[in-house]
């Protein structure tokens, strides 16, 4: 006949308790590690969303600036790009560092509830490629030149996320 060792409390050594405590410790460490990873991924997602919002806002600002250039071109009076302090520059007063936004005269405005900031640099009349000056030095064919602009727009959103975008813009009509 076999004796039941579990029934006798003097033969129990507490091995099950120690093993279960070790397993509980391992599961706790894994849970804390998973929680840290989740928090890091949440921060990365928030940063990505802020950067995308800044990019979208900058693209919207760029579009607003291009529409403003079209209004300048369509206006009956000529626009003076040499006047300082309005966010419009001539190429001789070229903006050297668009990253130092605070030192620039920036064109700001509000439309559709959004504030937009941009600068427009007028590069002047540029000859389009594809024509030889040797054959026609007097000015060439109609439509062989365009007026060029560099438009820089910037947007800054929460927690310092900002984006700066540029576009080259041309019109056939003189501003």
Order of alpha helices (4+ residues) and beta strands (2+ residues): alpha-beta-beta-beta-beta-beta
